[in-house]
C-alpha cells in the first residue's frame, strides 16, 4: 500500500526554505516518483492564498490526481479549536 502523507503549508513552504530543504526535498522526490501520495485539504488551499508566489504555485506543477483530497469536517474544526 502506498504511503499517504498529509501536508500543510509548512511542508510546501519548506521546499524553498534553506532550514527545511534537507528534509523536504527528499519528500517531494518520493512524491514525484509515485512512492507516496500527498493528502491535501481545502485548509491548505486557503492558507496558500497568502503565501509567496513560488509557494502558491509549487503544487500546481503536479497533476491533481497525484493528490488525495480530504474535506474539512465540522468535527475537525472543533478539534482544532480546542
Secondary structure, 3 states (H helix, E strand, C coil): CCEEEECCHHHHHHCCCCCCHHHHHHHHHHHHCCCEEEEEEHHHHHHHCCCCHHHHHHHHHCCHHHEEEECCCHHHHHHHHC
